[in-house]
């Protein structure tokens, strides 16, 4: 990626307007939310430790399109921007793993509000990939879109969400605060269902609110599971997601906790290590590998110190007490390590307040690097690829005598982006030189995905981008926008145009579904010359989806024309074929064969340019 060309939501829209225009044209409602990433590593948030998140200048968009289903919620299309290929494609993402989210949404709507609603399809557009360790918060964005579609919240109320104060949310007295908490909790339950029964909810909470400053979030203490409770703590792993409804959470913008202002006061580079992880595998790794490792050490401890334990002394140290309780070692460890993250919040505040102090900056960077090992010996070492890149970054920083803090977004052997923090202006040129050397000497797929001084930071909470039914249009569409399908020698191209951009004379045959008119070389003809134009449009549009294939009259929509061959031929096929030949010199290529009430239609247009216009 270019050292000088910004990479953010604004520039992607400028460079790929047709991608966005098509997405907006396919959806009635579009809601967006900013990507974000966690400054604080580890999983000790399960015990209530504070988490810190920053927004990136990239967004996830979720669109709602009404379909023909009854009371259904389904996944539709998705597009992901791939920085390596510099284009939007579908290869960086799969909706297969999101089935539980969709099932939950459908169940939620039916159970909580209505079992009788028009079916909807959710479509997605991502300006980056979750597989790189950053979070799109698509679950929150999708939940918000559902609430708008079902009129559970008004548009005006939704627009107030991002600016809502933490004090109002925590009090929970206003309708706005109650709806905010409801969306967050429903999203938390949905995420938990796809994450082995438990989730933090910090990405969801942060994505709802505007903030150019970091967000600090924590929950009440949790431990164990419903099947294996841990003392008197609320279970972390749930079988019944409804029990997450009562989980207490707290979230704050940093300036709601202390006197701080401005964007993040360090340079930050996000480095893609050339490999990534599948979304959801991190949770699986924690559930199946990391968490059980604490009980394995507990069991070894029992055996190793059995002689001391057998004495049944009340004066035994904590690591030798209650060893029959699963999760005991993990919980004690997490509670102890929580204070590291509490201290991290204080250092973050100090960094904002004393950004020009070299000692303050150095202290923060050192703590940032130390935190990446917060799970210590319990976690797998990073992959050889990731470790090589981390070593090269540290070596280069040492060579030029600069402090660099590292925040790799990996779990076990699964790679994720590496965020490198450095003092303002001091490591910028070295960052790009270093990545070029890594590409040359180690892995050609490594690249810079994010650069704070080039791309800027994100700050937006959830946004309603479009609601066509309510006359709210995105920057890519307006009331006069039309959906244009162009069929030209078996190639079909879809685009969005305004009425004044449409040159009807450019088409041999133009079907206007809005007004029910048919044009040949830009001219509309009377019903005397072209009878039944609406039926003709319907027939031609259907046949364009079956070019070169014989279609029986039983497959056509029910009408007098589809029942009787002479009606179809006399009032649609012959008049259109004759007039088209007369005005363009071209054959329509539409042939009817068979009996009076059991016949076939075959459409083989040659060298015809056909257009279909409809409302978006």
Secondary structure, 3 states (H helix, E strand, C coil): CCCCCCCCHHHHHHHCHHHHHHHHHCCCEEEEEEEEEECCCCCHHHHCCCEEEEEEEEEEEEEEEEEEEECCEEEEEEEEEECCCCEEECCCCCHHHHHHHHHHHHHHHHHHHCCCCEEEEEEEEECCCHHHCCECCHHHHHHHHHHHHCCCCCHHHHHHHCCCCHHHHHHCCCHHHHHHHHHHHHHHHHHHHHCCCCCCCHHHHHHHCCCCCCEEEEECCECEECCCECCCCECCECCCHHHHHHCCEEEEEHHHCCCCCCCCCCEEEEEECCCCCCCCHHHHHHHHHHHHHHHHHHHHHHHHCHHHHCCCCCCCCHHHCCCCCCCHHHHHHHHHHHHHHHHHHHHHHHHHHCCCCHHHHHHHHHHHHHHCCCCHHHCCCCCHHHHHHHHHHHHHHHHCCCCEEEEECCECCECCCEEEEECCCCCHHHHHHHHHHHHHHCCCCCEEEEEHHHHCCCCCCCEEEEEHHHCECCCCCCCCEEEEEEEECCEEEEEEEEHHHCCHHHCCEEEECCCCEEEECCEECCCCCCCCHHHHHHHHHHHHCCCCCCEEHHHCCCCHHHHCHHHHHHHHHHHHHHHHHHHHCCCCCEEEEECCCCEEEEECCCCCEEEEEEEC
